[in-house]
Amino acid sequence: MIVRRIPSDCAALIFDMDGTLYTHEGYGSWQETSQVTRLARHLGIRDEEAAAMMAEAREARRAAGLAKTSMANLFLELGRSRGFPIDMRTIIRWREEEIRPAEWLKADPKLSETLAALASRFRLCLLTNNPRSVGAASLAALGVAPHFSLVIGLDDSFESKPSFQPFLKACAALGLPPASCVSIGDRMDVDIEPALALGMGGILVEGVEDIYRLPELLKR
């Protein structure tokens, strides 16, 4: 865990979902695979061809010195560069249709206890690059939904992290300035650096084991 900043007047914790509130490498990989399959079907090509396009786009960004970006943003970039029609509403629909958290996640009593302790002191928000319904279903599958004040998803801002807009949307929905919120996630470039740039706090975690330690950390 790396603590980048915790505001003295912290009032809300804004959590990422995948790789943060659960640790399940297979589920994360499957989510991308399922969306590459939908992209292939959309373009009338083989899954392997669509996966190669994704790999080439990521390598092109790396070679150009650009930061990593979300899968949704990569799909949009591919559409613009290769001239095929795809928009964020389509990406949202594919995820709503394919991603079923309850098939992969199970209730985590220790996580529920941890989040209950945090919710007694802070407002908790989930900020996910998946649609809001997928985020809510993930919280339900983990058995932690009652601890969260709200869920902000891809269909709320139609932009995905690391764009500033999802973070600003979450803060506005909480009714709090960014300086009173802390972003907690497993990716420095996607979850933490944009938040810090907006004046939020940031805590980088490696998975749910780090989340279990937060009540003690945030007592200080």
C-alpha positions as CSV (number, residue, x, y, z in Angstrom):
1,M,0.0,0.0,0.0
2,I,1.2,3.5,-0.9
3,V,-0.4,6.5,0.8
4,R,0.0,9.5,-1.4
5,R,-2.3,12.0,0.4
6,I,-5.0,11.9,3.1
7,P,-6.7,15.2,3.6
8,S,-7.1,16.3,7.2
9,D,-10.8,16.9,6.6
10,C,-11.4,13.7,4.7
11,A,-15.2,13.0,4.5
12,A,-15.5,10.4,1.7
13,L,-13.6,7.4,0.4
14,I,-14.0,6.7,-3.4
15,F,-13.2,3.1,-4.2
16,D,-12.3,1.5,-7.4
17,M,-13.8,-2.1,-7.8
18,D,-11.7,-4.5,-9.9
19,G,-8.4,-5.4,-8.3
20,T,-9.3,-3.2,-5.3
21,L,-12.4,-4.6,-3.4
22,Y,-11.6,-8.1,-4.6
23,T,-8.6,-10.0,-5.9
24,H,-9.5,-12.4,-8.7
25,E,-7.1,-12.3,-11.7
26,G,-9.2,-14.7,-13.7
27,Y,-12.3,-12.5,-13.5
28,G,-10.3,-9.4,-14.6
29,S,-8.9,-11.3,-17.6
30,W,-12.3,-12.7,-18.5
31,Q,-13.9,-9.2,-18.5
32,E,-11.5,-8.0,-21.1
33,T,-11.8,-11.2,-23.1
34,S,-15.6,-10.9,-23.2
35,Q,-15.4,-7.4,-24.5
36,V,-12.8,-8.3,-27.2
37,T,-15.2,-11.0,-28.3
38,R,-18.0,-8.4,-28.6
39,L,-15.7,-6.1,-30.6
40,A,-14.8,-9.0,-32.9
41,R,-18.5,-9.8,-33.5
42,H,-19.2,-6.1,-34.1
43,L,-16.5,-6.0,-36.8
44,G,-17.1,-9.4,-38.2
45,I,-13.6,-10.7,-37.5
46,R,-12.1,-13.5,-35.4
47,D,-11.5,-13.0,-31.7
48,E,-7.7,-13.4,-32.4
49,E,-7.8,-10.5,-34.8
50,A,-9.6,-8.2,-32.4
51,A,-7.1,-9.1,-29.6
52,A,-4.2,-8.4,-32.0
53,M,-5.7,-5.0,-32.7
54,M,-5.9,-4.2,-29.0
55,A,-2.3,-5.3,-28.5
56,E,-1.1,-3.2,-31.4
57,A,-3.0,-0.1,-30.0
58,R,-1.5,-0.5,-26.6
59,E,2.0,-0.9,-28.1
60,A,1.5,2.2,-30.2
61,R,0.6,4.2,-27.1
62,R,3.6,2.9,-25.3
63,A,5.9,3.7,-28.2
64,A,4.5,7.2,-28.4
65,G,5.2,7.7,-24.7
66,L,1.5,7.9,-23.8
67,A,0.1,6.8,-20.5
68,K,-2.0,3.6,-20.2
69,T,-5.7,4.1,-20.7
70,S,-8.9,2.2,-20.1
71,M,-10.2,-0.5,-22.3
72,A,-13.2,1.7,-23.2
73,N,-10.9,4.5,-24.3
74,L,-8.8,2.1,-26.3
75,F,-12.0,0.8,-28.2
76,L,-12.9,4.4,-29.0
77,E,-9.3,5.2,-30.2
78,L,-9.4,2.1,-32.4
79,G,-12.7,3.2,-33.9
80,R,-11.4,6.6,-34.8
81,S,-8.1,5.3,-36.2
82,R,-9.5,2.4,-38.2
83,G,-12.7,4.0,-39.2
84,F,-15.3,1.7,-37.7
85,P,-18.4,2.9,-35.9
86,I,-18.3,2.5,-32.1
87,D,-19.4,4.8,-29.3
88,M,-19.6,4.7,-25.5
89,R,-23.2,3.8,-25.4
90,T,-22.4,0.6,-27.4
91,I,-19.5,-0.2,-25.1
92,I,-21.7,0.3,-22.0
93,R,-24.4,-2.0,-23.5
94,W,-21.9,-4.8,-24.2
95,R,-20.7,-4.7,-20.6
96,E,-24.2,-4.7,-19.2
97,E,-25.0,-7.8,-21.4
98,E,-21.8,-9.8,-20.7
99,I,-20.5,-9.0,-17.3
100,R,-22.2,-11.0,-14.5
101,P,-20.3,-10.5,-11.2
102,A,-22.3,-13.0,-9.2
103,E,-20.8,-15.8,-11.4
104,W,-17.3,-14.8,-10.2
105,L,-17.5,-13.1,-6.9
106,K,-18.7,-14.3,-3.5
107,A,-19.5,-12.6,-0.2
108,D,-16.5,-11.4,1.8
109,P,-17.4,-11.1,5.5
110,K,-14.1,-9.5,6.4
111,L,-14.5,-6.9,3.7
112,S,-18.0,-6.2,4.9
113,E,-16.7,-5.7,8.4
114,T,-13.9,-3.4,7.2
115,L,-16.2,-1.3,5.1
116,A,-18.8,-1.1,7.9
117,A,-16.1,0.4,10.1
118,L,-15.1,2.9,7.5
119,A,-18.7,3.8,6.7
120,S,-19.2,4.8,10.4
121,R,-16.6,7.6,9.8
122,F,-16.7,8.4,6.0
123,R,-19.2,8.3,3.2
124,L,-18.2,5.5,0.8
125,C,-18.6,5.7,-3.0
126,L,-17.8,3.2,-5.7
127,L,-16.3,4.7,-8.9
128,T,-16.0,2.0,-11.6
129,N,-15.2,2.0,-15.3
130,N,-18.0,-0.5,-15.7
131,P,-21.6,0.6,-16.0
132,R,-23.3,1.5,-12.8
133,S,-25.5,-1.7,-12.8
134,V,-22.4,-3.8,-13.0
135,G,-20.8,-1.9,-10.1
136,A,-23.9,-2.3,-8.0
137,A,-24.1,-6.0,-8.9
138,S,-20.5,-6.4,-7.8
139,L,-21.1,-4.8,-4.5
140,A,-24.1,-7.1,-4.0
141,A,-22.1,-10.2,-4.9
142,L,-19.4,-9.2,-2.3
143,G,-22.1,-8.6,0.3
144,V,-21.1,-5.0,0.9
145,A,-23.7,-2.9,-0.9
146,P,-25.3,-1.5,2.3
147,H,-22.1,0.3,3.2
148,F,-22.0,2.5,0.0
149,S,-23.8,5.8,-0.3
150,L,-23.6,5.7,-4.1
151,V,-22.2,4.0,-7.2
152,I,-20.8,6.1,-10.1
153,G,-20.3,4.2,-13.4
154,L,-19.3,4.6,-17.0
155,D,-22.9,5.6,-17.9
156,D,-22.9,8.5,-15.5
157,S,-20.2,10.6,-17.2
158,F,-19.7,8.6,-20.5
159,E,-16.0,8.9,-19.8
160,S,-13.7,6.4,-18.0
161,K,-10.9,6.8,-15.6
162,P,-8.2,8.3,-16.0
163,S,-10.4,11.1,-17.3
164,F,-11.1,13.7,-14.6
165,Q,-14.8,13.7,-15.3
166,P,-15.7,10.4,-13.4
167,F,-13.9,11.7,-10.3
168,L,-15.6,15.1,-10.5
169,K,-19.0,13.4,-11.1
170,A,-18.4,11.3,-7.9
171,C,-17.4,14.3,-5.8
172,A,-20.5,16.3,-7.1
173,A,-22.8,13.4,-6.3
174,L,-21.4,13.2,-2.8
175,G,-21.8,17.0,-2.5
176,L,-18.2,17.4,-1.5
177,P,-15.2,19.2,-2.9
178,P,-12.4,17.0,-4.3
179,A,-10.1,18.1,-1.4
180,S,-12.4,16.3,1.1
181,C,-12.3,13.0,-0.8
182,V,-9.7,10.2,-1.2
183,S,-9.5,7.9,-4.2
184,I,-8.5,4.3,-3.4
185,G,-7.5,1.9,-6.2
186,D,-5.0,-0.5,-7.6
187,R,-3.7,1.5,-10.5
188,M,-1.5,4.6,-10.0
189,D,-2.1,6.0,-13.5
190,V,-5.8,5.3,-13.6
191,D,-7.1,5.6,-10.0
192,I,-4.6,7.8,-8.1
193,E,-2.7,10.3,-10.3
194,P,-5.9,11.9,-11.8
195,A,-7.3,12.2,-8.3
196,L,-4.2,13.8,-7.0
197,A,-4.2,16.3,-9.9
198,L,-7.7,17.3,-8.8
199,G,-6.6,17.9,-5.2
200,M,-8.0,14.7,-3.9
201,G,-6.2,12.3,-1.6
202,G,-5.0,9.0,-2.9
203,I,-4.2,5.5,-1.6
204,L,-2.7,2.9,-3.9
205,V,-3.5,-0.7,-3.0
206,E,-2.4,-4.0,-4.3
207,G,-5.7,-5.8,-3.6
208,V,-8.3,-6.5,-1.0
209,E,-5.8,-7.5,1.6
210,D,-4.7,-3.8,1.7
211,I,-8.3,-2.7,2.1
212,Y,-8.6,-4.8,5.3
213,R,-5.9,-2.5,6.8
214,L,-7.6,0.8,6.0
215,P,-9.6,1.3,9.3
216,E,-6.4,1.2,11.3
217,L,-4.5,3.3,8.8
218,L,-7.2,6.0,8.7
219,K,-7.4,6.3,12.5
220,R,-4.1,8.2,12.4
